[in-house]
Amino acid sequence: MANRENHYEAAFESWLRSRGVPYVAVDETRRSLLAQASIKSLDFIVTTPQGVSWLVDVKGRLFPGGRRRQYWRNWSTLDDLEGLACWERLFGERFHGLFVFAYNVIGTRSPLPAERLFSFRGRSYGFVGIRLEQYMWNARPISPRWGTVAMSARQFVRLARPADELL
């Protein structure tokens, strides 16, 4: 079961349901083991009518976020990248890793046009996806201590797509 306490994941699941997109929510209560190594769980397995299957990791962010009100924050952890890449290998070539950045819009600017935003429990969300492969090629370390990486906002905006175009 998806983490219903995480409003970003709950909003994304509600968005999937509202559009009739077939999906499986992954039980995140325990990490999976593969040859005694722990693998970070993904959040959803989503299949599109076009036959594309996505292994989705939802990344919740504020838009804008941070003390300096930054737009397009897209940081992730190396553990997230490694876990999703591992799931891609395990599921095979028909499955593709996808980060969905679930932006909780708190300002006057938005990551998507107003008609593409999704309202859930009194909040507004914009869902933007980027393929794992694209993210991995373009992400740069931001904190070696915390194992975090991110793409430049310019590059992210160029490569990411509204989730409804992907799903």
N, C-alpha and C positions, 0 to 999 in steps of 0.2 A: 504494500500500500504506500502511496506517496505520503510524504510528511504533511499532514493536514494542518499542522501548527505553523508551517512555513507559508505565509500568505502569498508569496510569489508562485510557489508550486501549486497551491490550491487555486489561484487565479488562472494559471496556465491550464490546469486540468479542466476547470470550468469553461475556459475558452475552447478547448478541444471538443468538449461535450456539446457546446452551443453550435458548433459547426458540423457535428456528426462525423468527426475524424476518428477512425478506429485507432485505439491505443491500448497499451497495457501499462499500468502504473507499477513501478518496481518497489518491492519491499526494501526500504532503506534501514530497517532496524538493525540489521547485521551486515557487515561487509562480507563479500564472498571470498572464498579461499580457492586458490589455484596453485597446486604444487606447494602448499604451505605458505604461499605469499598472499597477502591481503590485497584485494582489488576494490577501489572506490566504486560504490554503486552508481549506476546511472539512474535517472529519474523516470523516464518513460521510453517505451518502444512504440513508435508511431509508424503506421503504414498509410501511404497515400493512394488515391485511386489510380495513379500512374504506375503503381507497383514499386515505388521507392520506399525503402524501410530506413527509418532514422532511429538512431540510438541517442536519446536526448538527455543532456545535462542542463538543467535550468539554473541560471545565474541571476539572482535578484539584485537589482541596483536601483538607487534613487536617481531621478533625472530632474534637475541636476543633483549631483551628490558631492559630498565632502565639504570641508570648511570653506574652500574657495569656490564652491558652487560649480564644479566641473561637469561638463556635458560629455556624454558618451563614455563614461567610465566602463571599462571592459576587462578588468583584471580577473585573473584566474590563478589557480595554483598548478604547479608542476604535477602534483598528485592527480588533479582533475584531468590534465592532458594525458598522463600515462594511463590512468584508469580507462578513459574513453577509448584510447588507442588499443588497449588490451581487449576491450569488449568488441571493437571492430574486427580484430584478428580472430577472436573466438566465434563470432557470428558469421563471418565470411564476407565475401565480396559484394553481396546484395545489400549489406547493411552499412550505413555511413554515420559516423559520429557527427553530432550537431550540438553546438552550444546555442541555447536560446536565452538571450539576455532579456529578462522580464523587467522592464523599466517602470517603476512606480513614479508617475508624473506628479511632481510636487510644485512645479513652477508654472510660468506662463508659456514656456517653450515646451515642445514635445518631440519625441523621436519619430513620430508618425503623424500624418494628418489626423485631425479630430475624429473623422468618420472611421478611422482604422483603430482607434483606441478601444479598450475593453473595460467596462465598469464592473467592479467586483467588490462587494462589501464596502461600498462607499469610497473606493479608491479607483483611480484611472491607471491603466497599464498599457504599455506599448511593447509588443513582443517582436524582437529582432533576432534573426538567426544567422549563424555563420558556421560553415563546415569546419570540422576539426582540422582537416588538412590545411585549409587556408589560415586558420588561426595559428597553428603550429609554425607555419612558414614565416609568419609576420610578427609573432609575439616576441617581445624582448624582456629580459629580466628587469623587474622593478625593485625587488627585495630578495637578495640571495638568502638572507637570514630566515625569511618567512616562506621562501620558495614560491614567490609570486611573479607572474609575467603579465604583460598587457601589450596591446597594439596601440599605435598612435591613433588618435581620434580620426585624423584624416584618412588613414588607411582602413580603419574599421568602417567608417561611413561608406567608403568606396566599395568594400567587399561584402558587408553584411546586407541582408535582405529582410524585408518585413516577413514575419513568420508565415503569414497567410499565402505568400508566394511560394514558399517551400513546402508547406504542409497542406 
